[in-house]
């Protein structure tokens, strides 16, 4: 089968693009994928500055979703977790157009909640922490489950590799597992897991699974 997958980024670190495309290619082995890459760095700059996306940033992001639909996407993957609330709000409209809009971190949150009750969250941007916590709590409510969240912000460590994340993980002694809130942290997952001794979740793998399930359904 052939599929067009729209990848909606805000910032586009090279390693993140590589991780996302590699995860999708591996998940859709045997299928032909065309990636429709859309990005507007001003959106994440706005979210970081204001703590959450302003109405102007929301408008620009929704415009990227609309562009993906016009380009004939079979599915849309929202890659930026800082704007996950906007993606959630837009999912119904995208579904009406017959195109699933998948949050890169949604499947990850469902899995973490399904397996654990005491969940640690690490983020390097404060704008990502609250949307991630809301997502985890929403997944727990949907599952009829009580969870406890423990959070550590590796402030100003965006793109800093595993070392600052490992330091942040040391603050999460009570957690049973660790959720890495941003997709760009995915290449540090194994190192964080090894250092912390806790199951560690990263979103590129789970986001690819979410897209695969949505498309194949």
N, C-alpha and C positions, 0 to 999 in steps of 0.2 A: 504494500500500500504506500501511497505518497501523501504526506501531510505538510502543511505550512504551519509552523509554530511561531507565533509572534512573541518575541522576548522584549518586555517593556522594562527598561532600566531607568534609573535616575542617573546616579554616577555609574561609570563603566570601567572599574579597574580591570586591567587585562586578565589577571588571574581569575577574576569572577566570571568573566565571559567564557574563558576556557573551561572552567569547572562546570558551568551550566550546560554548555553545548556538549561537553564530553558525557555528562550524566544522561542527557536526553538521547544522545546517539547510542549509548550503551543500552538504555532502557528500550529503545525502539529498534533493536537489532533486527535486521531483515527488512525494515521499512526504509523508504527514502524520505529524508527530512529536508525541508527548506526553512532556514531560519530568517524570519523577518525581524531585524533588530531595530528597535526604536528607543530613543533616549533623549532626556532633557535634564542636564545637570543642574539647571536652576531650581528644579523641584526639590532635590535633596538639600541644596544650599538654603532654600527657604525653610524647609522643615527643621534643619539644624538651628537656624537663626531664631525661629519662632517657637521651637519645641514641638510643633506639629505643623502640617501643611496649611498655609493660608488659603483663602478661597481662590486666589489667583493661581496658586500652585495646584489646587484641586482641579481647577478648570483646565490647566495645561495637561495634567495627567489623564483626565477623562478624554481630552482631545487625542492623546496617544492611543487610548483604547479604541476610539472611533476610527482612527487611521488604520489600526490593525484590522478592524472589520472591513473597511473599504479595500484593503489589500488582499482580502480573501483568506484570512487566517482560519485554520480549522480549530485552533485553540490559542489562548493568550496566557502567557505566564508572567505574572507581576513579580519581578525579581526583588524589588526594594521593600524590605520589611518596615521601614519607617513610614511608608504610605499604605500599609496593609489595611488600615481601616477604610481608606478610599476604595481599594480594590474590593473589599467585602461589600461596600455599598453599591458598587457597580456590577456585581455578579448577576443580579437579577435581570438587569437590562441586557447584558451580554447574552445571558441564557435565552432571552426572548428572541435574540437574533440567531439562535441556534449555535452559538459558539461559547464553550466553557471558558470562564476566566478563572484561572487558578492562582492562588497565593502561594508563593514558593515555600512558605513556612507552615501552611495549614495542615498538611499531612504529617509533618514533623511534630506539630503540637498535639495532634490526635494520637500519635503513637506514644509520645512521652507521657501523656495523661493516661492512656490505656495501660501502660506498664508500671507507672510509678505514682505515688501520692505526694512525695516531697521532692519538688523540682527546683533545681538551681538554674538561674538564667544569667548568662554573661553577654554584655553588649559593650561596644566601644563608642557608641553614640547614644546620648541620653534620649534622642528623638526616637530611637528604636525600642527602648526598654518598655515604655508604657503600652504601645501597640502589641508587643509580644506578650506581656502580662494579660492584657485583655483577651487576646486570642486563646491563651492557655485556660483562662477562667471560663471562656465561652465553651471551649471543648469539654471542660469538666462538667459544666452545667448540662450540656447536651448528653453527656454520658451518665448523668445522675451521680456524679462522684465528687467527693470533697478532696481538695488538694491544698498543699502549702507551698508557697513560692518563696525562694531565697534568691536575692539578686545581688550581683556584683558588677559595677561599671568600671571597665578598664578605660578610663577617660583619656582622650587624646592618643589612643593606641590604635586607631584605624589604620589598617595595613601594616601593623607592626610585627606581624608574625606570631608565633606561638607563645613566646616568653611572657608578654603581659597578660595573656589569657590564662596561662598556668598560674601566675601570681594571683589573678582574680579568683581562680578556682579554689585557692587555699582558703578563701573567705566563706566557702560554701560547705562547711563540714557537715551540716545537718541534712544536706540534700542527698537524695538517692541517685540522682542522675543530673546531667548538665545539658542544657539547651543553649547552643550558640545562636544568638539572635539574628545575626547577619550572615547572608550567604557568603560574603567575602571571607568569613572566618573558617569556611569549610575545609580548607587545606591544612588547618591546624587541628582538626578533630582527633586524629589518632594520637597526636602528641599530648593533647589535653587529657584524653581518656587514659593514656598510659600513666601520666603524671598524677592524675587525681584518683585513679582507681575506680572511677565511676563511669557507667555507660554515658556516652556523650553523643548528642544528636546535632547534625548539621543539615541545613536545608537544601543544598543542591540535589543530593540524592533523593530526598523525600519529595521535593518539588517536581523532579522528573517523573517519579512514580505517580504523583497526583495528576500530571498532564496525561500520562499514559492511560491511567484508569478512566479519565474523563473522555478522552478521545475514543478509546476502544468501547466504551459503554454505548 
